[in-house]
Amino acid sequence: MKRQETSTQGENDGLLPYIPKRKRQQGSNGSKPLNSPGLSSEPGSKIFTLNPSLVCHIGGKVTCKLPRQQNRGDYHGHQKAVTSVEWNVPHYSHLLLTSSLDKEVKIWDCFTKKQCVRTLNCHQASVKSAIWTEDGQNILSGGFDKLVKLTDAQYNRTYQEFELPSFVTCLKMCPSDSQLFLAGTDDSGIYCWDMRIGEIIYRYKGNFGQILALEILPGREEFLASCDFVCRNSGDRNIMVFDLRSTALLSNQIYHEKYTCPSLRGHPDGSVFVAQSNANYAAMFSTKSHRSDSTSSRGLKDIRLKVTK
């Protein structure tokens, strides 16, 4: 009874009880901290619930058409430039993820609450890219602190981090293996990480300059990368194709203009992909094989890429 009274009196005076060092470090294992300082939000509020207006559309046939009505809204919260925007997986497609140069990653409910429902402050420098994992409940984010962090969005806990040799510029999850992700940096480096072991398993090196965007086409073992390397008014490495497993550069003769492409997006069926050009237009590339055998196992090396403006 005396110990309890003493503890209560100390707390009322603004004093916190002593916590042994071993207990403070319990659950922490090098590169896998269980709790990161500076996280701010309301972990008790559930954000991963099915939105009633979207339930009837989940699992349905994907069609390409203009929406009947527009859901407009102004979302203010970031103090500096927004660097990435990404919708969640279909089950939680009412949630929008954004990253910013103000060191914050935010989650927005764009259908029900129409406001920010989570703010992650797990980085010590500007955040360049943030993406959802395959389950839609965890977030990978990276930036100018040379770290990629895996964060539980519901409970605001960063439980794994990956250190890179340079600034992180873009991230991409691997569709064929949910435990692999690609990270592009500003020093010509592209790295493939395995989250199960917390190590780099593949490296893609070359004189590319800064990696601007990464994209993996569905059902393929190749991925696309764009960079800012331009030489003599020609960008022979603006868009490149790599083999994910062998790390071989399959093609860099896709886009030959002097403008860079800061964004790449593939169609869900993998038939085309679009590149945003700084020449003030978007270029669409076909990935259909020019051979009669369209199931050739040689991948994108045998694919004729056509550009239409």
N, C-alpha and C positions, 0 to 999 in steps of 0.2 A: 504493500500500500504506500509506503513512503517513497519507493522508487517511482511509482506512477504519479504521485503528487508532485514530485520534483520535476519529472518530465513535462507534465502539464504546465507547471509554472514557468519552465524554461521556454516552452513554445509561446506562451502568452507574452513573454518579454521579447519575442522576436528571435530567440536563439533556436537553432536547429540541432537535433540530437546527432551525436557522432556516429558515422557509418564507417566501419572498418574498410580498409583499402581492398581486401580480398572480396568483400561483398559488393563494393562499387564496381569492381572489374568483372564480377561474375556474369557469365554469358558473353563477354567480349573476347574475340579471338582474332587479333591482328587486323586483317582486312575486312572483318565481318562485324562491325559494331552493331549492337542491338538497338541503341538509341543514339540519335545524333542531336547535338545541341542546336537550338534555334528554330525548331519546327513549331509552326503555329497554325492551329485550326481547332476544330471541335471533333476529336476522334470518336466521341460517343454517337454522333449523328451518322446514320447509315446513308451512304451515297450509292451503293451498288444494289439498287432495287429496279425491277422491271417497270418501265414507264408504260402506263395503260394505253397510251396512244400509239405505242410502237409494238406492242405484243402481237397484234394481228399481222404485222408485216414481217416478223422474224421467221426466217426459214422459207419465205416465199420466193418466187421467181424474181430475179433482178432484171429490171427494165430500165431503159435509158429514155427518159422523157422529162420535160419540164414539170416542176411541182405545180399543183393547182393553186396553192397559196404560199405566200412567203412568210417565214417566221423571222421577223426583223427584231433586232435588239441592240442596244449599245452596252458594251461590257467594258467598264473602266476599272482598273485596279493596278496595272503595271505602271511603274514610274518612268521606265525607259523603253527603248524599242523592243518590240516582240520579235523573237527570232524563229519560232516554230509554232505551228498550229496543227493539231491532229485529233480527229474524231476517234472515239473508242470503238471496240468491237460491236457487232450488231446488237447483242443483248443489252449493252449499255450505251447505245449510240446517242443518247441524250447528253452524254458527258463529253466536253471538249477540253483538250489539254493544250496549254500554252506555256512557253518559256520566254524569258526576257533577259536583257542585259542588266536588269536590276537585281540579279542573283536569285530570282524567284521562279518557281514553277507553280502554276495555278490550274485548278480543275473547275470548270464552269458547268452548271446545270442549265442548258439552253432551252429546255422545254417546260419544266415545272416551275422551279424557283427563279430561273433566269438571273442567276447571280453566281458569284464565286463560292464554292462549297469547300474548297481545300486550298491552302497555301503552303507550299513546301519551301523551306529555307535551308536546305541541306548543303548548299554550295557556298564556298567562300569567295567566288568570283562569278563573273557573268556566265549565264547558261546559254549555250548555243543551240542545243537540241534536246528534245524530250519526246519519248515515244512510249506507247502502251506495250506491255508484254502480251503474249498470246491469250492469257486468261482475262485480260482487260482489267485486272485489279492491282497490278504492279506497274511501276514506272521506271524506265531507264532514262537517265538524264546525264548530260556531260557538257563541259564548258571550258572556261579559261583557267580553271584550277587543275587541269590535267587529270581529272578524275571522272569516271563514269560510275554513277551510284544507282543501285537497285533499291527502290523504296516501296513499301506497302502503303498504298494510297488511303486505305480505310483507316489505319491506325497511325499514319504519319511516322513510320519507323523505317530508317535506312539500315538494312541488315547485310548489305554486301557492297563493296566498292572495288573498282578496278583502276589501277594507276597506269597512265600512258606517258610516253616520253615527251609529248607535246600537247598543244591545245586541241581539245576535241571540237570538231566542226560539224559532224553529222553522225547519226546512228541509224541502224536498220536491223530489225529482228529477222531471223532466218525462218521462212515458212516451213521448211522440211524438218527442222529440229528446233523445238521451242526453247532449248537451252543454249542456243548459239546466237550471237549477234555480231554485227559488223560495226566497227568504229573508224571513222575517217578523221585525220588530223591535218594540221596546217604545214606539216613538214614532209609531204609526199608519202605519208604512211597510211595504209589500210590494214586493220588488224581484226582477226576473227577470234572472239573469246568464247570459251566454254564455261558457263556459269556453274556447272557441277563441280569443276575442279578449280575454278577461279584463275585460269591461266590462258595465255595466248596459244592457240593451236595452229594458226596459219597467219603468215605475214605476206603482204602484197606490196613490194617496194618498187620504186622507180622515180624518175625525175618528172613528177606530176605537178609539183607545186601544192597549193592548198586543195584538199578534197572538198568539193562543194555539196555533192549529193550522192546518195547510194540508193539503188533499187534492185530488188530481186524479182524476176518474173516468176509467176506461179508455175509449179511443176517442173522447174529447171534447176540445174546445179550450177548455173552461171549467174553472175550479177553485173549490173551496170554501175559505172562510177563516172562522175564528171569532175573536172578540175579547172583551175584558172591559168593553166600553162598556155600561153599564146606566144608564138615566135614568127616574126616576119609576116605579120598580118594573116597568119594561118594557124588554126587550132587543130593540129592533127591528133591531139590527145584530149580534146574537149570532152568526148564521151568514149569510154573504154569498156571492154567486156572482159571479165576475168572468170576463170574456172574456180569455183569455190574450194574444191578439194585439192587440186594440183597447184593452185596459185598461179597458173600460167596466164599470161596476157593473150587472149584469143584475138582481139581486134582493137585497133585504135583508129581505124579509117572509116568512121561513121559520119562525123560532122566536121566539115572543113572550113567553117567560117571563122572570122577573127573575134567572134563574140563568145563569151562563156555562157554556160547553161547552169544556173544556180539551183534548178529543181528538176527532178525526174519522177514520173509517175507511170506505172504500168497498168494496163487494163486488167480486170479480174480474170478474164479468160486467157491472158497472156498473148493475144494476137497482135497487139500494138502497145507502144509506150509513147508518152509525150514528154518533150523537153522544153522547158521555158528558156527562151533565149533573151539575152540582154540587148538584142537587136530589135526589141519591141514586137515580138511575135512568138507563137508557140509552134514547135515543129513536131509532127506526128511521124513515127517510124513504124513500118510494118515488120513483123518478125516471122512472117510465113516463109517457108523454104521455097526456093526456086526450083528444087529438084522434084521429080515425080514421087520419090520416096520421102514423104514429109515426116516420117518417123525416124529419120537418120539419127543415130546415137552420137554423132559428132557435135551436136549442139549448135551454138550460134556461129561457129566457123563456116557453116554451110548455109547460112541464112542471108538473104539479100535484104539489106535495110534501105528502105525508100523514104525519102523525106517529102512531106507536102506542107506547104505554108498556108 
